[in-house]
Amino acid sequence: MKALLDSFDYLSFKDNILHIYSTNLMEAISAMQIPCYLFLPERFSDNYNYFVSSMTKYLPNLMVAYALKANYLGSLLKLAKKLGSGVEVMSLFEFLLAKRAGFKTNEIVVNGPAKSKSELEHTIKEGITYVNVDSFNELKTIEEMAQKYSITQPVTIRIHPQLSEQTEKRLLIKKNSKLGIDYARARKLYKYIKKSPYLQVKGIHLHVGTNLSSHDFYSELLVFINDYITDLEAKLGFFIETINLGGGLASRAQLKEKGFKLEFLAKQIKETIDGIKERKIIFEPGRYLVGDSFIAIANVLRIKKSWGRRWAFIDVGANTLIPLRYSNFFLIPVVNKGSDQPTHIGGPLCLPVDVISEKAINFNIEENDRVVILNCGAYTLSMSEQFGYPRPPIFELNNGKIALLKEGDRISEMIKFWME
């Protein structure tokens, strides 16, 4: 558990009781309904401030646009706005949610491979500054909207970069993905924009992975970006004002474990991209900001052995801990009773994929114990569903005080929804 405590530095054991910052979790549990999720605004704020301070040492013209899809919680969005963050959205629902949280149109980045005409019209009519284009047909629709409202709409093209075959194999978003445009075809879109009186080149957008934690990957990506935009600017005679590097960074706790340094990434960008002082760098972090600023607290329901493997089943499962495939959850006991035989952790669902962590834990765990799932703030609650079990309530721990942010699902209401 020492490695976990090192990576999640807001955790500690005092008299074998888990503390979050200085709060005794056993005492705090009495004010919560278990299972539940617990939002740690202090950690979210610290993550954001650390990201900005690390990056702006080398990149003074930085925009952080929190990836709203990572977590929709209203108090989190208001906190992000208060801290000075922008926001990235992928639908009209998310756009309106961002507006409700107080974000202005020049603080919102609009993404998505299939924006409808009504979505585009709504955002363009409101004067959106950052819209990332994903196809030629979408670009022509934006041009029609801009002509309708007699404006010149700035646009950014989302491209898929040219990377080595070895790197390409490791990517989540590959060159045959539905997302983005191949870098050669994207040149045609830039040429089209250059000729249109209703369109203006704003920048370039690249987003190809998740849980990224490799400086070597960024070295390769940045060399491609610099060569690509240098060629575009020389041949087409415009300036790429913004370079949007997307999201995909692993959570802060994971980056610390991997030895990845944000300040070094900023230095890589400064030293690789020509004319960096005149360009705006945009990041769209979701997992980095929110991943380790949430925990889940669960009850141990059952222990069993089968085929030489010991299992512990908890009452938080894959209906809310989504997506298991792309996440890295870690478990720690509320009460440290010492080490024990390896135990695998599963959720309560009747699904073989409902396994919380592929790596067995080795701390003493028995029925009726309580455990904490770490690193579970990204894409869990926003993608959660009523599959089999109600979604747990969400609480907040702020300056040692517990407050309910969102009630959990009620089984009676779930039944009513499906039967009436």
Secondary structure, DSSP 8 states (H G I E B T S, - for coil): -HHHHHHSTTEEEETTEEEETTEEHHHHHTTS-SSEEEE-HHHHHHHHHHHHHHHTTT-SSEEEEEEGGG---HHHHHHHHHHT-EEEESSHHHHHHHHHTT--GGGEEE--TT--HHHHHHHHHTT-SEEEE--HHHHHHHHHHHHHTT--EEEEEEEE----HHHHHH-SS-TTSSSSEEHHHHHHHHHHHHH-TTEEEEEEE----SSB--HHHHHHHHHHHHHHHHHHHHHH-----EEE----B--HHHHHHHT--HHHHHHHHHHHSTTGGGSEEEE--SHHHHGGGEEEEEEEEEEEEETTEEEEEES--TTTS--GGG---EEEESB---EEEEEEEE-SSS-TT-EEEEEEEEE---TT-EEEEES--SSSSTT---SSS----EEEEETTEEEEEE----HHHHHHHHH-
